Amino acid sequence: MLIGKIIGSVVSTRKNEKLVGSKFMIVEMSAGTGVTKRMVAVDNVGAGIGETVLVATGSAARIGCGQEEAPIDAAIVGIIDSDIDLSLYD
């Protein structure tokens, strides 16, 4: 799992039929090299912009969403309630 911060959302008017009704968020993560990376993740936990979240990737993302047949590579699976200094992971 990865830790990241939600910095925005993505709106898609056309998508795979298995993703209809899904909410997409842009998650920013700091890699161990100090390089900041962004990814789009499906949000099934109701996270909002500015929140720190846990992101599952690969097949764990699909299983965590309960959408094993959907084309999902990243999913927000939890919201971190306490403040965390993401720079500690650089």
N, CA, C and O atoms as CSV, one atom per row, in Angstrom:
chain,resi,resn,atom,element,x,y,z
A,1,MET,N,N,0.836,-1.181,0.000
A,1,MET,CA,C,0.000,0.000,0.000
A,1,MET,C,C,0.876,1.238,0.000
A,1,MET,O,O,2.022,1.220,0.450
A,2,LEU,N,N,0.308,2.298,-0.513
A,2,LEU,CA,C,1.009,3.570,-0.616
A,2,LEU,C,C,0.259,4.617,0.204
A,2,LEU,O,O,-0.945,4.497,0.432
A,3,ILE,N,N,0.980,5.635,0.640
A,3,ILE,CA,C,0.374,6.759,1.347
A,3,ILE,C,C,0.467,7.977,0.440
A,3,ILE,O,O,1.520,8.253,-0.136
A,4,GLY,N,N,-0.633,8.698,0.317
A,4,GLY,CA,C,-0.637,9.882,-0.532
A,4,GLY,C,C,-1.656,10.900,-0.068
A,4,GLY,O,O,-2.406,10.665,0.880
A,5,LYS,N,N,-1.675,12.029,-0.745
A,5,LYS,CA,C,-2.602,13.117,-0.426
A,5,LYS,C,C,-3.436,13.420,-1.664
A,5,LYS,O,O,-2.902,13.522,-2.769
A,6,ILE,N,N,-4.728,13.560,-1.479
A,6,ILE,CA,C,-5.622,13.859,-2.596
A,6,ILE,C,C,-5.485,15.333,-2.949
A,6,ILE,O,O,-5.632,16.211,-2.099
A,7,ILE,N,N,-5.196,15.586,-4.242
A,7,ILE,CA,C,-5.008,16.968,-4.680
A,7,ILE,C,C,-6.054,17.409,-5.698
A,7,ILE,O,O,-6.081,18.577,-6.087
A,8,GLY,N,N,-6.911,16.496,-6.131
A,8,GLY,CA,C,-7.931,16.873,-7.098
A,8,GLY,C,C,-8.783,15.694,-7.508
A,8,GLY,O,O,-8.617,14.583,-7.004
A,9,SER,N,N,-9.688,15.944,-8.418
A,9,SER,CA,C,-10.559,14.885,-8.918
A,9,SER,C,C,-10.524,14.871,-10.438
A,9,SER,O,O,-10.101,15.834,-11.078
A,10,VAL,N,N,-10.976,13.765,-10.996
A,10,VAL,CA,C,-11.039,13.604,-12.446
A,10,VAL,C,C,-12.489,13.326,-12.810
A,10,VAL,O,O,-13.145,12.489,-12.191
A,11,VAL,N,N,-12.982,14.032,-13.818
A,11,VAL,CA,C,-14.345,13.815,-14.305
A,11,VAL,C,C,-14.262,13.121,-15.654
A,11,VAL,O,O,-13.559,13.574,-16.557
A,12,SER,N,N,-14.985,12.021,-15.778
A,12,SER,CA,C,-14.993,11.276,-17.027
A,12,SER,C,C,-16.436,11.044,-17.451
A,12,SER,O,O,-17.204,10.396,-16.740
A,13,THR,N,N,-16.799,11.576,-18.611
A,13,THR,CA,C,-18.171,11.406,-19.076
A,13,THR,C,C,-18.364,10.080,-19.795
A,13,THR,O,O,-19.484,9.574,-19.875
A,14,ARG,N,N,-17.280,9.513,-20.321
A,14,ARG,CA,C,-17.347,8.199,-20.969
A,14,ARG,C,C,-16.299,7.316,-20.331
A,14,ARG,O,O,-15.140,7.705,-20.190
A,15,LYS,N,N,-16.719,6.116,-19.946
A,15,LYS,CA,C,-15.789,5.174,-19.316
A,15,LYS,C,C,-16.288,3.749,-19.483
A,15,LYS,O,O,-17.412,3.516,-19.928
A,16,ASN,N,N,-15.459,2.825,-19.128
A,16,ASN,CA,C,-15.808,1.412,-19.158
A,16,ASN,C,C,-17.086,1.197,-18.358
A,16,ASN,O,O,-17.266,1.799,-17.300
A,17,GLU,N,N,-17.965,0.349,-18.855
A,17,GLU,CA,C,-19.254,0.138,-18.194
A,17,GLU,C,C,-19.127,-0.352,-16.756
A,17,GLU,O,O,-20.036,-0.141,-15.953
A,18,LYS,N,N,-18.025,-0.997,-16.422
A,18,LYS,CA,C,-17.830,-1.488,-15.053
A,18,LYS,C,C,-17.375,-0.379,-14.103
A,18,LYS,O,O,-17.308,-0.582,-12.891
A,19,LEU,N,N,-17.064,0.791,-14.659
A,19,LEU,CA,C,-16.627,1.919,-13.838
A,19,LEU,C,C,-17.693,3.008,-13.704
A,19,LEU,O,O,-17.454,4.035,-13.068
A,20,VAL,N,N,-18.856,2.790,-14.294
A,20,VAL,CA,C,-19.935,3.769,-14.193
A,20,VAL,C,C,-20.315,3.937,-12.720
A,20,VAL,O,O,-20.549,2.956,-12.014
A,21,GLY,N,N,-20.373,5.178,-12.273
A,21,GLY,CA,C,-20.692,5.475,-10.877
A,21,GLY,C,C,-19.474,5.585,-9.982
A,21,GLY,O,O,-19.594,5.957,-8.815
A,22,SER,N,N,-18.304,5.266,-10.513
A,22,SER,CA,C,-17.069,5.357,-9.716
A,22,SER,C,C,-16.546,6.786,-9.700
A,22,SER,O,O,-16.681,7.522,-10.678
A,23,LYS,N,N,-15.952,7.164,-8.589
A,23,LYS,CA,C,-15.360,8.492,-8.414
A,23,LYS,C,C,-13.843,8.351,-8.546
A,23,LYS,O,O,-13.247,7.453,-7.950
A,24,PHE,N,N,-13.222,9.232,-9.323
A,24,PHE,CA,C,-11.776,9.186,-9.536
A,24,PHE,C,C,-11.114,10.385,-8.877
A,24,PHE,O,O,-11.580,11.514,-9.028
A,25,MET,N,N,-10.030,10.147,-8.145
A,25,MET,CA,C,-9.291,11.203,-7.462
A,25,MET,C,C,-7.826,11.173,-7.894
A,25,MET,O,O,-7.286,10.118,-8.225
A,26,ILE,N,N,-7.191,12.350,-7.886
A,26,ILE,CA,C,-5.761,12.452,-8.173
A,26,ILE,C,C,-5.034,12.403,-6.831
A,26,ILE,O,O,-5.289,13.216,-5.943
A,27,VAL,N,N,-4.131,11.443,-6.699
A,27,VAL,CA,C,-3.382,11.255,-5.459
A,27,VAL,C,C,-1.917,11.564,-5.723
A,27,VAL,O,O,-1.324,11.059,-6.676
A,28,GLU,N,N,-1.341,12.398,-4.867
A,28,GLU,CA,C,0.073,12.770,-4.988
A,28,GLU,C,C,0.851,12.038,-3.919
A,28,GLU,O,O,0.482,12.043,-2.745
A,29,MET,N,N,1.962,11.393,-4.352
A,29,MET,CA,C,2.805,10.643,-3.431
A,29,MET,C,C,4.253,11.065,-3.583
A,29,MET,O,O,4.708,11.404,-4.675
A,30,SER,N,N,4.965,11.040,-2.473
A,30,SER,CA,C,6.396,11.309,-2.514
A,30,SER,C,C,7.115,9.975,-2.485
A,30,SER,O,O,6.946,9.189,-1.553
A,31,ALA,N,N,7.907,9.723,-3.496
A,31,ALA,CA,C,8.672,8.476,-3.552
A,31,ALA,C,C,9.894,8.584,-2.653
A,31,ALA,O,O,10.266,9.684,-2.247
A,32,GLY,N,N,10.513,7.472,-2.343
A,32,GLY,CA,C,11.700,7.450,-1.499
A,32,GLY,C,C,12.855,8.251,-2.076
A,32,GLY,O,O,13.791,8.589,-1.351
A,33,THR,N,N,12.808,8.562,-3.369
A,33,THR,CA,C,13.881,9.313,-4.015
A,33,THR,C,C,13.676,10.815,-3.905
A,33,THR,O,O,14.515,11.589,-4.365
A,34,GLY,N,N,12.563,11.241,-3.298
A,34,GLY,CA,C,12.271,12.663,-3.200
A,34,GLY,C,C,11.494,13.184,-4.394
A,34,GLY,O,O,11.183,14.373,-4.464
A,35,VAL,N,N,11.175,12.299,-5.338
A,35,VAL,CA,C,10.419,12.676,-6.522
A,35,VAL,C,C,8.928,12.535,-6.206
A,35,VAL,O,O,8.494,11.517,-5.666
A,36,THR,N,N,8.157,13.555,-6.543
A,36,THR,CA,C,6.717,13.510,-6.319
A,36,THR,C,C,6.042,12.884,-7.525
A,36,THR,O,O,6.306,13.278,-8.661
A,37,LYS,N,N,5.164,11.903,-7.284
A,37,LYS,CA,C,4.433,11.236,-8.355
A,37,LYS,C,C,2.940,11.394,-8.114
A,37,LYS,O,O,2.490,11.519,-6.975
A,38,ARG,N,N,2.190,11.386,-9.191
A,38,ARG,CA,C,0.729,11.482,-9.111
A,38,ARG,C,C,0.107,10.297,-9.821
A,38,ARG,O,O,0.650,9.783,-10.799
A,39,MET,N,N,-1.038,9.871,-9.315
A,39,MET,CA,C,-1.787,8.799,-9.958
A,39,MET,C,C,-3.270,9.048,-9.782
A,39,MET,O,O,-3.692,9.771,-8.879
A,40,VAL,N,N,-4.049,8.443,-10.650
A,40,VAL,CA,C,-5.504,8.493,-10.536
A,40,VAL,C,C,-5.946,7.199,-9.873
A,40,VAL,O,O,-5.539,6.109,-10.276
A,41,ALA,N,N,-6.790,7.332,-8.844
A,41,ALA,CA,C,-7.267,6.156,-8.115
A,41,ALA,C,C,-8.782,6.223,-7.954
A,41,ALA,O,O,-9.355,7.301,-7.796
A,42,VAL,N,N,-9.411,5.070,-7.995
A,42,VAL,CA,C,-10.841,4.974,-7.746
A,42,VAL,C,C,-11.065,5.179,-6.248
A,42,VAL,O,O,-10.335,4.635,-5.421
A,43,ASP,N,N,-12.083,5.970,-5.913
A,43,ASP,CA,C,-12.373,6.256,-4.507
A,43,ASP,C,C,-13.712,5.652,-4.111
A,43,ASP,O,O,-14.764,6.109,-4.559
A,44,ASN,N,N,-13.670,4.629,-3.274
A,44,ASN,CA,C,-14.892,4.006,-2.778
A,44,ASN,C,C,-15.108,4.279,-1.299
A,44,ASN,O,O,-16.049,3.748,-0.707
A,45,VAL,N,N,-14.250,5.102,-0.686
A,45,VAL,CA,C,-14.378,5.366,0.751
A,45,VAL,C,C,-14.856,6.788,1.042
A,45,VAL,O,O,-15.038,7.152,2.204
A,46,GLY,N,N,-15.059,7.588,0.009
A,46,GLY,CA,C,-15.573,8.943,0.205
A,46,GLY,C,C,-14.537,9.949,0.657
A,46,GLY,O,O,-14.851,10.861,1.422
A,47,ALA,N,N,-13.307,9.797,0.195
A,47,ALA,CA,C,-12.238,10.728,0.553
A,47,ALA,C,C,-12.427,12.049,-0.189
A,47,ALA,O,O,-13.070,12.102,-1.238
A,48,GLY,N,N,-11.855,13.112,0.374
A,48,GLY,CA,C,-11.969,14.427,-0.238
A,48,GLY,C,C,-10.620,15.068,-0.467
A,48,GLY,O,O,-9.599,14.587,0.024
A,49,ILE,N,N,-10.622,16.143,-1.205
A,49,ILE,CA,C,-9.392,16.868,-1.516
A,49,ILE,C,C,-8.742,17.348,-0.221
A,49,ILE,O,O,-9.408,17.893,0.660
A,50,GLY,N,N,-7.428,17.136,-0.124
A,50,GLY,CA,C,-6.665,17.537,1.044
A,50,GLY,C,C,-6.476,16.433,2.066
A,50,GLY,O,O,-5.676,16.583,2.989
A,51,GLU,N,N,-7.195,15.324,1.924
A,51,GLU,CA,C,-7.065,14.231,2.889
A,51,GLU,C,C,-5.898,13.317,2.535
A,51,GLU,O,O,-5.549,13.154,1.366
A,52,THR,N,N,-5.302,12.726,3.567
A,52,THR,CA,C,-4.234,11.757,3.398
A,52,THR,C,C,-4.876,10.377,3.359
A,52,THR,O,O,-5.705,10.046,4.207
A,53,VAL,N,N,-4.487,9.567,2.363
A,53,VAL,CA,C,-5.167,8.296,2.126
A,53,VAL,C,C,-4.188,7.137,1.938
A,53,VAL,O,O,-2.999,7.335,1.686
A,54,LEU,N,N,-4.725,5.923,2.067
A,54,LEU,CA,C,-4.000,4.698,1.746
A,54,LEU,C,C,-4.475,4.249,0.366
A,54,LEU,O,O,-5.675,4.240,0.090
A,55,VAL,N,N,-3.536,3.879,-0.494
A,55,VAL,CA,C,-3.871,3.467,-1.858
A,55,VAL,C,C,-3.336,2.062,-2.096
A,55,VAL,O,O,-2.156,1.788,-1.880
A,56,ALA,N,N,-4.220,1.177,-2.544
A,56,ALA,CA,C,-3.821,-0.177,-2.951
A,56,ALA,C,C,-3.662,-0.165,-4.462
A,56,ALA,O,O,-4.380,0.548,-5.163
A,57,THR,N,N,-2.720,-0.956,-4.964
A,57,THR,CA,C,-2.490,-1.017,-6.409
A,57,THR,C,C,-2.552,-2.464,-6.895
A,57,THR,O,O,-2.499,-3.406,-6.105
A,58,GLY,N,N,-2.664,-2.610,-8.192
A,58,GLY,CA,C,-2.699,-3.934,-8.795
A,58,GLY,C,C,-3.985,-4.678,-8.486
A,58,GLY,O,O,-5.038,-4.066,-8.310
A,59,SER,N,N,-3.895,-6.005,-8.419
A,59,SER,CA,C,-5.101,-6.805,-8.180
A,59,SER,C,C,-5.705,-6.533,-6.811
A,59,SER,O,O,-6.910,-6.707,-6.633
A,60,ALA,N,N,-4.905,-6.113,-5.842
A,60,ALA,CA,C,-5.437,-5.768,-4.517
A,60,ALA,C,C,-6.395,-4.588,-4.605
A,60,ALA,O,O,-7.323,-4.491,-3.801
A,61,ALA,N,N,-6.192,-3.699,-5.556
A,61,ALA,CA,C,-7.081,-2.548,-5.731
A,61,ALA,C,C,-8.458,-3.013,-6.201
A,61,ALA,O,O,-9.482,-2.550,-5.699
A,62,ARG,N,N,-8.474,-3.922,-7.156
A,62,ARG,CA,C,-9.756,-4.433,-7.654
A,62,ARG,C,C,-10.501,-5.210,-6.582
A,62,ARG,O,O,-11.710,-5.045,-6.419
A,63,ILE,N,N,-9.792,-6.049,-5.855
A,63,ILE,CA,C,-10.416,-6.860,-4.806
A,63,ILE,C,C,-10.912,-5.963,-3.677
A,63,ILE,O,O,-12.003,-6.179,-3.150
A,64,GLY,N,N,-10.119,-4.954,-3.302
A,64,GLY,CA,C,-10.494,-4.036,-2.229
A,64,GLY,C,C,-11.737,-3.230,-2.549
A,64,GLY,O,O,-12.458,-2.809,-1.644
A,65,CYS,N,N,-11.992,-3.015,-3.823
A,65,CYS,CA,C,-13.188,-2.285,-4.255
A,65,CYS,C,C,-14.381,-3.207,-4.456
A,65,CYS,O,O,-15.509,-2.742,-4.624
A,66,GLY,N,N,-14.137,-4.498,-4.439
A,66,GLY,CA,C,-15.210,-5.441,-4.723
A,66,GLY,C,C,-15.583,-5.454,-6.194
A,66,GLY,O,O,-16.705,-5.809,-6.553
A,67,GLN,N,N,-14.633,-5.065,-7.050
A,67,GLN,CA,C,-14.867,-5.018,-8.497
A,67,GLN,C,C,-13.771,-5.796,-9.209
A,67,GLN,O,O,-12.976,-5.227,-9.957
A,68,GLU,N,N,-13.736,-7.102,-8.970
A,68,GLU,CA,C,-12.665,-7.943,-9.494
A,68,GLU,C,C,-12.558,-7.926,-11.015
A,68,GLU,O,O,-11.480,-8.168,-11.557
A,69,GLU,N,N,-13.659,-7.644,-11.712
A,69,GLU,CA,C,-13.658,-7.660,-13.174
A,69,GLU,C,C,-13.460,-6.277,-13.794
A,69,GLU,O,O,-13.398,-6.164,-15.018
A,70,ALA,N,N,-13.360,-5.232,-12.985
A,70,ALA,CA,C,-13.213,-3.869,-13.508
A,70,ALA,C,C,-11.746,-3.556,-13.797
A,70,ALA,O,O,-10.859,-4.105,-13.142
A,71,PRO,N,N,-11.478,-2.680,-14.771
A,71,PRO,CA,C,-10.103,-2.305,-15.101
A,71,PRO,C,C,-9.560,-1.252,-14.130
A,71,PRO,O,O,-9.394,-0.086,-14.488
A,72,ILE,N,N,-9.291,-1.681,-12.904
A,72,ILE,CA,C,-8.808,-0.778,-11.855
A,72,ILE,C,C,-7.383,-1.171,-11.484
A,72,ILE,O,O,-7.109,-2.341,-11.221
A,73,ASP,N,N,-6.473,-0.192,-11.463
A,73,ASP,CA,C,-5.083,-0.448,-11.086
A,73,ASP,C,C,-4.716,0.226,-9.773
A,73,ASP,O,O,-3.706,-0.127,-9.165
A,74,ALA,N,N,-5.523,1.199,-9.319
A,74,ALA,CA,C,-5.257,1.882,-8.052
A,74,ALA,C,C,-6.590,2.253,-7.404
A,74,ALA,O,O,-7.504,2.739,-8.070
A,75,ALA,N,N,-6.685,2.018,-6.096
A,75,ALA,CA,C,-7.922,2.326,-5.380
A,75,ALA,C,C,-7.606,2.885,-4.007
A,75,ALA,O,O,-6.701,2.413,-3.319
A,76,ILE,N,N,-8.363,3.895,-3.619
A,76,ILE,CA,C,-8.238,4.450,-2.277
A,76,ILE,C,C,-8.998,3.510,-1.352
A,76,ILE,O,O,-10.200,3.305,-1.518
A,77,VAL,N,N,-8.295,2.941,-0.379
A,77,VAL,CA,C,-8.899,1.947,0.505
A,77,VAL,C,C,-9.007,2.418,1.951
A,77,VAL,O,O,-9.568,1.712,2.789
A,78,GLY,N,N,-8.482,3.589,2.251
A,78,GLY,CA,C,-8.576,4.104,3.617
A,78,GLY,C,C,-8.206,5.571,3.695
A,78,GLY,O,O,-7.460,6.094,2.868
A,79,ILE,N,N,-8.754,6.224,4.720
A,79,ILE,CA,C,-8.436,7.621,4.999
A,79,ILE,C,C,-7.654,7.654,6.306
A,79,ILE,O,O,-8.085,7.074,7.303
A,80,ILE,N,N,-6.509,8.329,6.306
A,80,ILE,CA,C,-5.688,8.440,7.510
A,80,ILE,C,C,-6.205,9.620,8.319
A,80,ILE,O,O,-6.193,10.757,7.847
A,81,ASP,N,N,-6.661,9.349,9.542
A,81,ASP,CA,C,-7.297,10.372,10.366
A,81,ASP,C,C,-6.323,11.314,11.048
A,81,ASP,O,O,-6.619,12.500,11.194
A,82,SER,N,N,-5.161,10.813,11.473
A,82,SER,CA,C,-4.218,11.682,12.168
A,82,SER,C,C,-3.275,12.332,11.177
A,82,SER,O,O,-3.028,11.798,10.096
A,83,ASP,N,N,-2.755,13.480,11.550
A,83,ASP,CA,C,-1.807,14.182,10.687
A,83,ASP,C,C,-0.539,13.360,10.558
A,83,ASP,O,O,-0.055,12.776,11.528
A,84,ILE,N,N,-0.017,13.325,9.361
A,84,ILE,CA,C,1.214,12.580,9.104
A,84,ILE,C,C,2.117,13.447,8.221
A,84,ILE,O,O,1.651,14.080,7.274
A,85,ASP,N,N,3.390,13.468,8.539
A,85,ASP,CA,C,4.349,14.249,7.773
A,85,ASP,C,C,4.852,13.377,6.628
A,85,ASP,O,O,5.699,12.510,6.842
A,86,LEU,N,N,4.339,13.595,5.410
A,86,LEU,CA,C,4.717,12.776,4.268
A,86,LEU,C,C,6.193,12.929,3.901
A,86,LEU,O,O,6.744,12.059,3.226
A,87,SER,N,N,6.837,13.999,4.323
A,87,SER,CA,C,8.254,14.181,4.002
A,87,SER,C,C,9.114,13.140,4.708
A,87,SER,O,O,10.262,12.933,4.313
A,88,LEU,N,N,8.599,12.480,5.736
A,88,LEU,CA,C,9.348,11.441,6.421
A,88,LEU,C,C,9.593,10.242,5.520
A,88,LEU,O,O,10.484,9.434,5.784
A,89,TYR,N,N,8.799,10.122,4.448
A,89,TYR,CA,C,8.900,8.983,3.549
A,89,TYR,C,C,9.741,9.286,2.328
A,89,TYR,O,O,9.834,8.451,1.429
A,90,ASP,N,N,10.358,10.459,2.268
A,90,ASP,CA,C,11.228,10.816,1.144
A,90,ASP,C,C,12.588,10.163,1.289
A,90,ASP,O,O,13.455,10.349,0.435
